[in-house]
Amino acid sequence: LDNRFYICKVECRTGGYKRRTDFLKGSMEVERKIKLSQAQEVKEFVAAAERCDFNVDVERMNRSVDGKSLFGVISLGLDKSVTVKYLGNDPQFEAVLEKYQS
């Protein structure tokens, strides 16, 4: 069985974010909506993302940037809701996301 072609996915919405579980690969993609209103909030978010050992992407209106890039996240605009996507688990990072959940 070649798991590149036979991936079983389940999507559900719970508590303001979406989880997609990839059963064959054992990974979980999480999507969270947040709103960063000030440069200091962006700085805190990026610092938390940089500590993660997994990729963090931030999207707004079909534009995606690296969540570990201060310039990239600011370029999406302050005081706008953005979607954070990541594959992994880090309690400190998720605490920052909870703080800015929109």
N, C-alpha and C positions, 0 to 999 in steps of 0.2 A: 504494500500500500504506500503510494507516494503521497506524503502529507502536504506537498505543495499544491495538490489539486483537490484533496479531500479534507477540507477544513470545515469542521462543524462549528458554527457560531450561534450564540444566543444573545439577544439584546434585551435589556430591560431598563426601565427608568425608575430610580429610587432616590428619594431625598435630594432632588435637584441636580443629579448627575447621572450619566449613562455609563454603564459598564458593558463591555463586549468581551465575552470569554471565548478564547480559542482553545477548545478542548484538546486537540491533538498536539499543539505546541505548548500548552500549559501556561500561556501568557494572558494577561488581562489588560485591555485598553480602557482607560478611564477618561471621560470628558467632564469637565467642570466649567460652569459659567462664572466668571468673576468680573469685578469692576474695580479698576485702579484709578483713583482720582487725583493723586498727587505724585510728584516725582519720588518722594520718599517711600511711598507705597510700592512703586515700581522697583526701586532699589532693594527693598525688603524681599519682594517676590523673586527677583533675579538672583539674589544671594541664596535664597532657599533652593531655587532650581539648580544652581551651580553645585550644591552639595549632593545632588542626586546622582546616582550611578547609572541613570537611564536617560533617554532623550525626553525633552519637554518641548512641545510645540504650542504656540499661541496663534490663534486664528481669529480673523475678523473680516467679514465680507469677502470671502474667497482669497484672502491674503494670509499666508502662513509665515511665521518667523520663529527663530530659535528662542525658546524661553530663557536661555542662559545668556542672551545678548541684551544688555541694557538699551543700546541704541535701537535694536530691532523691536523690542516691546514698546518703547516710547513712540516709535514711528507709527504704531497702530492707532495712536491717539489716546490722550488721557480722558477720563470720565466717560468712557464707552465700555459697554459689555464686550468681553472677549471670551473665546472658548479655549480652555487649556486641555491639551491631549497628551497623555503619557502612558507608558507601559511600565509599571513598577509599583513599588510600595515604599513610602517613606513617611512615617508619622509626623515628622517635623514639617515637611513640605505640605502635607495635607492639612496641618493646623493653619498654615499661612493661607491656603486656599479657602478654608472655612471662614477665616477672618474677612476675606474680601468677596465672599460668595454673593452673587447678585440674584 
